[in-house]
Amino acid sequence: MMQSLALPAVAFLLAAAAPAVADDGRPVPYANDAGIRLAVEGEGGSGAQPDRRLAEEIGRMETSLGAALPGAGPQTETVGEHRLAAMFRRFENDPGTVHVLLTTDADGMICHVTAPVTQQMEAALPAAIQACGGELSRKIATPTGQPSNAEQTVSAAPRPAPFTDNWSKVDDVFFRVTSRFGVGGMVVIDYEPVILFKDGTSYEVGDVALEDVDLAAARGSKSKLFGRWSRSTDAYTLTAADGKVHRYALQDGSFFEAFPADQETALLTRYKRVSGGGNTALGGETMIASSNTYSFSPDGRFRIEGSVGASTAGDQSGISTTLQGKSSMAVSGRFTLEHHTLTLIYADGHQERHFFAFASKNNPPVPDAHMIFIGDSTYISED
């Protein structure tokens, strides 16, 4: 959902590392006494498959630096609309150097940080990573031919939806407890919105608003999102596409009412979601974590900020590193809320519609403005 992934203010803590050499690409100016060098490579190319591109870059580096020492493969994480990939490596013929590679799916650019191990290195690395993150941020925030103007006033009206009749087919909207793999591979509890149609079918909500979904086409191409439901006196029975049956009592801790935006409640100021990926809980050593924050103001403006971090324990690669990024750039614009739809009108004029719902509490259920759904993601109030 984000239009930009900003990494400009970062802290980089090195527990045990060897340095690096960025010997080609476009140098990124960085004055320091620690011998750290930055470069960006692959600008203007396709941003597809950022993890594969990092692996290929490591292979290219092996031709001059020798075999890469063992370590975890590229780790990726979704941050808003973009995917970040990170990789840490040392090489056989350059064991005194650690290479940190970062890229996103917005562009082919790879930001390459190299830093020789000296007493001055640890103090100098934060500013070096800040410069590297700034290069990635500018590439995402200012796509080719689109000047950045995050504070531009937008007055465009929401564009018409193609399938407005979809809501006339809806019986009710709920959310249920589910489990997923979180940061480092740990299993965490999450929540999943689900729409029940009057014809007895159910639909697992995705990111886009229901009035933008071609239901007839989706039933064929995305059949796994559809199931069946029925209701008895005291419970709902949902049968998934794979035949698994789940029985829920409303508001019993696993199945809850989801409320539209036109209820007697209001958005709070800031909502945050933390997510991540990696393999540390499965015996690996690499982890990426990210967070997205939505801010809403009473005058109808929104602001989206993001932060991201990556770390490697060093058990396999011999490098113990933590990289944390905090956004000082953001995207903004105007928003509207109607029923179960959040419309975002960005500063550059483009628009997005996302499924929206308030969570609920108590029994009988009442809206709970401290938890909302944007698409199929849960956001918790920071107020």
LOZA-445260 format. One record per residue (C-alpha): x, y, z; residue number from 1. Coordinates in Angstrom, 2 decimals. Layout:
// LOZA-445260
<atom <X,Y,Z>,NUM>,
...
//
This chain:
// LOZA-445260
<atom <0.00,0.00,0.00>,1>,
<atom <2.89,2.27,0.40>,2>,
<atom <4.23,4.20,-2.51>,3>,
<atom <7.70,4.67,-1.06>,4>,
<atom <10.03,2.73,1.16>,5>,
<atom <12.23,5.22,3.02>,6>,
<atom <15.39,4.22,4.82>,7>,
<atom <17.19,7.50,5.36>,8>,
<atom <17.71,7.52,9.13>,9>,
<atom <19.41,4.31,10.18>,10>,
<atom <21.53,2.87,12.93>,11>,
<atom <23.98,0.09,12.14>,12>,
<atom <25.46,-1.93,14.98>,13>,
<atom <28.29,-4.33,14.18>,14>,
<atom <29.14,-7.05,16.68>,15>,
<atom <31.75,-8.92,14.68>,16>,
<atom <32.46,-8.09,11.09>,17>,
<atom <35.06,-7.85,8.41>,18>,
<atom <35.10,-4.97,5.86>,19>,
<atom <34.28,-4.50,2.24>,20>,
<atom <35.21,-3.09,-1.10>,21>,
<atom <32.70,-1.44,-3.45>,22>,
<atom <34.84,-1.41,-6.56>,23>,
<atom <32.39,-0.60,-9.35>,24>,
<atom <29.06,1.05,-10.00>,25>,
<atom <28.28,4.67,-9.27>,26>,
<atom <30.08,5.85,-6.11>,27>,
<atom <27.88,7.45,-3.47>,28>,
<atom <29.72,10.39,-1.84>,29>,
<atom <30.54,9.69,1.77>,30>,
<atom <33.39,11.42,3.59>,31>,
<atom <34.87,9.39,6.45>,32>,
<atom <38.13,8.33,8.07>,33>,
<atom <37.17,4.64,8.33>,34>,
<atom <37.73,3.62,4.72>,35>,
<atom <34.04,2.91,4.13>,36>,
<atom <32.87,3.12,0.54>,37>,
<atom <29.40,3.08,-0.97>,38>,
<atom <28.23,2.40,-4.51>,39>,
<atom <25.00,1.73,-6.34>,40>,
<atom <24.78,-0.69,-9.25>,41>,
<atom <22.12,-1.68,-11.78>,42>,
<atom <20.22,1.61,-11.81>,43>,
<atom <17.35,1.81,-14.27>,44>,
<atom <16.94,-1.93,-14.67>,45>,
<atom <13.99,-4.08,-13.80>,46>,
<atom <13.21,-4.39,-10.09>,47>,
<atom <11.72,-7.86,-10.56>,48>,
<atom <12.83,-10.65,-8.22>,49>,
<atom <15.04,-8.61,-5.86>,50>,
<atom <16.22,-11.74,-4.02>,51>,
<atom <17.37,-13.38,-7.25>,52>,
<atom <19.19,-10.22,-8.31>,53>,
<atom <21.15,-10.14,-5.04>,54>,
<atom <22.13,-13.80,-5.44>,55>,
<atom <23.29,-13.09,-8.99>,56>,
<atom <25.29,-10.10,-7.79>,57>,
<atom <27.05,-12.28,-5.21>,58>,
<atom <27.89,-14.74,-7.99>,59>,
<atom <29.36,-11.94,-10.08>,60>,
<atom <31.47,-10.75,-7.14>,61>,
<atom <32.86,-14.27,-6.69>,62>,
<atom <34.73,-13.96,-10.00>,63>,
<atom <37.04,-11.39,-8.44>,64>,
<atom <36.77,-12.03,-4.69>,65>,
<atom <36.70,-15.83,-4.62>,66>,
<atom <34.00,-18.09,-3.26>,67>,
<atom <31.46,-16.53,-0.92>,68>,
<atom <31.72,-17.88,2.61>,69>,
<atom <28.65,-19.88,3.75>,70>,
<atom <25.68,-17.84,4.85>,71>,
<atom <21.92,-17.50,4.57>,72>,
<atom <20.46,-16.65,1.18>,73>,
<atom <18.73,-13.36,0.41>,74>,
<atom <15.90,-12.54,2.77>,75>,
<atom <12.92,-10.54,1.52>,76>,
<atom <10.11,-8.68,3.18>,77>,
<atom <7.13,-6.71,1.90>,78>,
<atom <7.03,-3.08,3.01>,79>,
<atom <3.88,-1.40,1.74>,80>,
<atom <3.75,-1.97,-2.03>,81>,
<atom <7.43,-2.81,-2.32>,82>,
<atom <9.68,-5.73,-1.49>,83>,
<atom <13.03,-5.29,0.19>,84>,
<atom <15.82,-7.85,-0.14>,85>,
<atom <18.97,-7.90,2.01>,86>,
<atom <22.09,-10.05,1.97>,87>,
<atom <25.32,-10.18,4.03>,88>,
<atom <28.48,-11.85,2.71>,89>,
<atom <32.26,-12.26,3.06>,90>,
<atom <34.50,-13.78,0.41>,91>,
<atom <37.37,-16.26,0.45>,92>,
<atom <39.96,-13.93,-1.12>,93>,
<atom <38.82,-10.92,0.90>,94>,
<atom <38.05,-12.30,4.38>,95>,
<atom <38.62,-8.94,6.02>,96>,
<atom <35.63,-7.40,4.28>,97>,
<atom <31.90,-7.66,4.85>,98>,
<atom <29.55,-6.85,1.98>,99>,
<atom <26.02,-5.66,2.69>,100>,
<atom <23.70,-5.55,-0.31>,101>,
<atom <20.24,-3.99,-0.29>,102>,
<atom <17.70,-3.60,-3.08>,103>,
<atom <13.95,-3.27,-3.68>,104>,
<atom <11.54,-4.23,-6.43>,105>,
<atom <11.06,-0.59,-7.44>,106>,
<atom <14.22,-0.51,-9.58>,107>,
<atom <17.23,-2.63,-10.45>,108>,
<atom <19.42,-0.52,-8.16>,109>,
<atom <21.53,-2.44,-5.63>,110>,
<atom <23.08,-0.41,-2.83>,111>,
<atom <26.45,-1.90,-1.88>,112>,
<atom <28.15,-0.98,1.40>,113>,
<atom <31.79,-1.89,2.10>,114>,
<atom <33.70,-1.10,5.30>,115>,
<atom <37.18,-2.23,6.41>,116>,
<atom <37.46,-3.34,10.02>,117>,
<atom <39.10,-0.49,11.89>,118>,
<atom <38.53,1.16,15.22>,119>,
<atom <36.80,4.01,13.41>,120>,
<atom <34.49,1.76,11.40>,121>,
<atom <31.73,1.20,13.92>,122>,
<atom <31.30,4.91,14.57>,123>,
<atom <31.23,5.74,10.86>,124>,
<atom <28.84,3.03,9.68>,125>,
<atom <25.56,4.71,10.75>,126>,
<atom <26.09,7.64,8.40>,127>,
<atom <27.27,5.31,5.63>,128>,
<atom <24.10,3.21,5.82>,129>,
<atom <22.06,6.41,6.05>,130>,
<atom <23.51,7.52,2.71>,131>,
<atom <22.85,4.08,1.20>,132>,
<atom <19.25,4.08,2.41>,133>,
<atom <18.80,7.58,1.09>,134>,
<atom <19.73,6.42,-2.41>,135>,
<atom <17.10,3.65,-2.31>,136>,
<atom <14.52,6.06,-0.89>,137>,
<atom <15.00,8.62,-3.62>,138>,
<atom <14.68,5.98,-6.33>,139>,
<atom <11.35,4.77,-4.90>,140>,
<atom <9.96,8.16,-3.95>,141>,
<atom <10.71,9.65,-7.39>,142>,
<atom <9.93,7.15,-10.16>,143>,
<atom <11.12,8.01,-13.68>,144>,
<atom <9.25,11.01,-15.02>,145>,
<atom <7.34,11.61,-11.76>,146>,
<atom <8.74,14.44,-9.62>,147>,
<atom <8.37,13.95,-5.88>,148>,
<atom <5.94,16.36,-4.22>,149>,
<atom <4.65,14.65,-1.12>,150>,
<atom <2.98,17.77,0.25>,151>,
<atom <1.08,18.67,-2.92>,152>,
<atom <-2.59,19.39,-2.25>,153>,
<atom <-4.86,16.87,-3.96>,154>,
<atom <-8.45,17.76,-4.77>,155>,
<atom <-9.36,14.90,-7.14>,156>,
<atom <-12.62,13.07,-6.41>,157>,
<atom <-12.59,9.28,-5.94>,158>,
<atom <-12.83,7.51,-9.29>,159>,
<atom <-15.88,5.32,-10.02>,160>,
<atom <-15.76,1.66,-8.98>,161>,
<atom <-16.45,-1.01,-11.63>,162>,
<atom <-18.39,-3.51,-9.48>,163>,
<atom <-20.51,-1.42,-7.10>,164>,
<atom <-23.26,-4.06,-7.13>,165>,
<atom <-21.02,-6.47,-5.18>,166>,
<atom <-22.11,-5.05,-1.83>,167>,
<atom <-25.78,-5.83,-2.54>,168>,
<atom <-24.75,-9.51,-2.50>,169>,
<atom <-23.19,-9.35,0.99>,170>,
<atom <-24.88,-10.80,4.06>,171>,
<atom <-22.29,-9.71,6.67>,172>,
<atom <-18.59,-9.10,7.30>,173>,
<atom <-16.52,-10.75,10.06>,174>,
<atom <-12.93,-11.40,11.02>,175>,
<atom <-11.46,-14.52,12.53>,176>,
<atom <-8.31,-15.55,14.33>,177>,
<atom <-5.64,-17.21,12.23>,178>,
<atom <-1.95,-18.03,12.58>,179>,
<atom <0.98,-17.04,10.37>,180>,
<atom <4.76,-17.08,10.36>,181>,
<atom <6.08,-13.81,11.72>,182>,
<atom <9.49,-12.23,12.16>,183>,
<atom <12.22,-14.88,12.17>,184>,
<atom <9.79,-17.73,11.43>,185>,
<atom <7.91,-17.61,14.73>,186>,
<atom <4.24,-18.56,14.58>,187>,
<atom <2.11,-15.58,15.62>,188>,
<atom <-1.62,-14.97,15.95>,189>,
<atom <-3.19,-12.69,13.36>,190>,
<atom <-6.68,-11.79,12.17>,191>,
<atom <-8.28,-12.37,8.77>,192>,
<atom <-11.38,-10.57,7.44>,193>,
<atom <-13.98,-12.67,5.66>,194>,
<atom <-17.12,-11.67,3.74>,195>,
<atom <-20.25,-13.84,3.79>,196>,
<atom <-22.45,-13.58,0.69>,197>,
<atom <-26.21,-14.09,0.64>,198>,
<atom <-25.84,-17.08,-1.69>,199>,
<atom <-24.03,-19.07,1.02>,200>,
<atom <-20.49,-18.52,-0.26>,201>,
<atom <-17.67,-16.89,1.69>,202>,
<atom <-14.73,-14.80,0.49>,203>,
<atom <-11.36,-14.23,2.17>,204>,
<atom <-10.68,-10.53,1.79>,205>,
<atom <-7.61,-9.36,-0.11>,206>,
<atom <-6.09,-5.92,-0.30>,207>,
<atom <-8.46,-4.27,-2.78>,208>,
<atom <-11.95,-3.00,-2.05>,209>,
<atom <-14.80,-5.41,-2.83>,210>,
<atom <-16.25,-3.06,-5.46>,211>,
<atom <-13.03,-3.46,-7.47>,212>,
<atom <-13.22,-7.27,-7.49>,213>,
<atom <-14.68,-9.09,-10.49>,214>,
<atom <-16.28,-11.83,-8.41>,215>,
<atom <-17.25,-13.99,-11.39>,216>,
<atom <-13.67,-14.03,-12.68>,217>,
<atom <-12.17,-14.42,-9.19>,218>,
<atom <-14.23,-17.53,-8.48>,219>,
<atom <-12.32,-19.19,-11.32>,220>,
<atom <-8.84,-17.68,-11.04>,221>,
<atom <-8.73,-17.36,-7.23>,222>,
<atom <-10.99,-20.19,-6.17>,223>,
<atom <-8.96,-20.82,-2.98>,224>,
<atom <-10.34,-17.58,-1.55>,225>,
<atom <-13.93,-18.84,-1.73>,226>,
<atom <-15.75,-21.28,0.52>,227>,
<atom <-19.20,-22.01,1.95>,228>,
<atom <-20.92,-20.85,5.13>,229>,
<atom <-24.04,-21.57,7.13>,230>,
<atom <-25.51,-20.24,10.35>,231>,
<atom <-27.28,-22.02,13.18>,232>,
<atom <-28.79,-20.59,16.34>,233>,
<atom <-25.49,-20.16,18.14>,234>,
<atom <-22.71,-20.60,15.59>,235>,
<atom <-21.34,-20.02,12.10>,236>,
<atom <-19.88,-22.90,10.10>,237>,
<atom <-17.32,-22.02,7.42>,238>,
<atom <-16.04,-24.59,4.94>,239>,
<atom <-12.86,-23.60,3.13>,240>,
<atom <-12.05,-24.35,-0.51>,241>,
<atom <-9.92,-27.33,0.61>,242>,
<atom <-12.87,-28.84,2.49>,243>,
<atom <-11.71,-27.97,6.02>,244>,
<atom <-14.63,-27.10,8.30>,245>,
<atom <-14.46,-24.51,11.09>,246>,
<atom <-17.29,-23.79,13.51>,247>,
<atom <-17.37,-20.45,15.32>,248>,
<atom <-19.50,-18.85,18.01>,249>,
<atom <-19.68,-15.08,17.50>,250>,
<atom <-17.41,-13.00,19.76>,251>,
<atom <-16.07,-16.15,21.46>,252>,
<atom <-12.41,-15.24,20.95>,253>,
<atom <-12.03,-16.65,17.43>,254>,
<atom <-14.79,-15.03,15.33>,255>,
<atom <-15.85,-11.38,15.52>,256>,
<atom <-18.10,-8.85,13.86>,257>,
<atom <-16.31,-6.40,11.52>,258>,
<atom <-17.86,-2.93,11.39>,259>,
<atom <-17.96,-0.52,8.44>,260>,
<atom <-16.72,3.05,8.61>,261>,
<atom <-20.24,4.50,8.81>,262>,
<atom <-20.75,3.25,12.36>,263>,
<atom <-20.84,5.55,15.41>,264>,
<atom <-17.09,5.59,15.76>,265>,
<atom <-14.15,7.50,14.30>,266>,
<atom <-10.61,6.83,13.20>,267>,
<atom <-7.94,7.50,15.76>,268>,
<atom <-4.77,9.32,14.74>,269>,
<atom <-2.10,6.65,14.19>,270>,
<atom <-2.22,2.94,13.38>,271>,
<atom <0.77,0.64,13.06>,272>,
<atom <1.47,-2.86,11.75>,273>,
<atom <4.67,-4.80,12.38>,274>,
<atom <5.55,-7.74,10.15>,275>,
<atom <8.63,-9.57,9.00>,276>,
<atom <10.33,-12.58,7.53>,277>,
<atom <13.43,-14.67,7.92>,278>,
<atom <14.55,-18.03,9.18>,279>,
<atom <15.94,-17.52,12.68>,280>,
<atom <13.22,-19.59,14.33>,281>,
<atom <13.96,-22.42,11.91>,282>,
<atom <17.68,-22.64,12.63>,283>,
<atom <18.78,-19.93,10.20>,284>,
<atom <20.51,-16.67,10.95>,285>,
<atom <18.85,-13.91,8.90>,286>,
<atom <15.80,-11.82,9.77>,287>,
<atom <14.04,-8.84,8.19>,288>,
<atom <11.40,-6.87,10.06>,289>,
<atom <9.28,-3.96,8.90>,290>,
<atom <6.53,-1.69,10.13>,291>,
<atom <4.00,0.54,8.40>,292>,
<atom <2.23,3.42,10.12>,293>,
<atom <-0.89,5.19,8.87>,294>,
<atom <-1.73,8.63,10.25>,295>,
<atom <-5.18,10.12,9.68>,296>,
<atom <-6.15,13.73,10.40>,297>,
<atom <-9.67,15.17,10.89>,298>,
<atom <-9.29,17.34,7.77>,299>,
<atom <-9.22,14.21,5.56>,300>,
<atom <-5.48,13.87,5.06>,301>,
<atom <-3.40,10.71,5.49>,302>,
<atom <0.32,10.02,5.81>,303>,
<atom <2.09,6.65,5.47>,304>,
<atom <5.50,6.04,6.99>,305>,
<atom <7.63,2.91,7.03>,306>,
<atom <10.66,1.46,8.73>,307>,
<atom <12.68,-1.65,8.04>,308>,
<atom <15.48,-3.62,9.66>,309>,
<atom <17.66,-6.57,8.73>,310>,
<atom <20.00,-8.69,10.83>,311>,
<atom <22.19,-11.77,10.64>,312>,
<atom <23.36,-13.72,13.68>,313>,
<atom <26.63,-14.77,12.08>,314>,
<atom <26.43,-18.47,13.00>,315>,
<atom <26.89,-19.48,9.37>,316>,
<atom <28.53,-16.47,7.73>,317>,
<atom <30.74,-15.31,10.60>,318>,
<atom <29.08,-11.87,10.42>,319>,
<atom <26.91,-10.62,13.26>,320>,
<atom <25.09,-7.53,12.09>,321>,
<atom <21.93,-5.56,12.77>,322>,
<atom <20.62,-2.88,10.43>,323>,
<atom <17.64,-0.78,11.45>,324>,
<atom <16.02,1.87,9.30>,325>,
<atom <13.53,4.52,10.30>,326>,
<atom <11.67,6.56,7.73>,327>,
<atom <12.04,10.33,7.59>,328>,
<atom <10.24,10.38,4.24>,329>,
<atom <6.61,9.50,3.75>,330>,
<atom <3.79,9.58,1.25>,331>,
<atom <0.65,11.57,1.86>,332>,
<atom <-2.58,12.73,0.32>,333>,
<atom <-6.29,12.78,1.03>,334>,
<atom <-8.58,9.92,2.05>,335>,
<atom <-12.26,9.09,2.16>,336>,
<atom <-14.01,6.38,4.16>,337>,
<atom <-17.33,4.94,3.11>,338>,
<atom <-18.86,1.68,4.30>,339>,
<atom <-16.03,-0.91,3.96>,340>,
<atom <-13.85,1.12,1.60>,341>,
<atom <-10.83,3.32,2.27>,342>,
<atom <-9.92,5.47,-0.75>,343>,
<atom <-6.42,6.97,-0.81>,344>,
<atom <-5.78,9.86,-3.21>,345>,
<atom <-2.02,10.38,-3.35>,346>,
<atom <-0.13,13.61,-3.90>,347>,
<atom <0.68,12.66,-7.49>,348>,
<atom <-3.03,12.18,-8.24>,349>,
<atom <-3.24,8.40,-8.46>,350>,
<atom <-5.83,6.60,-6.36>,351>,
<atom <-6.18,3.31,-4.51>,352>,
<atom <-9.18,1.65,-2.90>,353>,
<atom <-8.70,-0.82,-0.08>,354>,
<atom <-11.04,-2.97,1.97>,355>,
<atom <-11.58,-1.35,5.39>,356>,
<atom <-13.18,-2.43,8.64>,357>,
<atom <-13.20,-1.58,12.32>,358>,
<atom <-12.68,-4.47,14.73>,359>,
<atom <-15.21,-5.19,17.48>,360>,
<atom <-15.33,-5.94,21.18>,361>,
<atom <-17.83,-7.16,23.77>,362>,
<atom <-20.97,-9.25,23.21>,363>,
<atom <-23.25,-7.97,21.79>,364>,
<atom <-20.48,-6.58,19.59>,365>,
<atom <-19.66,-2.88,19.35>,366>,
<atom <-17.02,-1.21,17.15>,367>,
<atom <-13.48,-1.01,18.47>,368>,
<atom <-11.59,1.87,16.85>,369>,
<atom <-8.28,0.71,18.35>,370>,
<atom <-7.95,-2.03,15.70>,371>,
<atom <-8.68,-1.63,11.99>,372>,
<atom <-8.25,-3.66,8.82>,373>,
<atom <-6.72,-2.11,5.71>,374>,
<atom <-6.94,-4.76,3.06>,375>,
<atom <-6.27,-8.06,4.82>,376>,
<atom <-3.76,-6.52,7.24>,377>,
<atom <-4.41,-5.63,10.88>,378>,
<atom <-3.34,-2.24,12.23>,379>,
<atom <-3.29,-1.31,15.94>,380>,
<atom <-3.77,2.21,17.27>,381>,
<atom <-0.74,3.93,18.79>,382>,
<atom <-2.98,6.56,20.47>,383>,
//
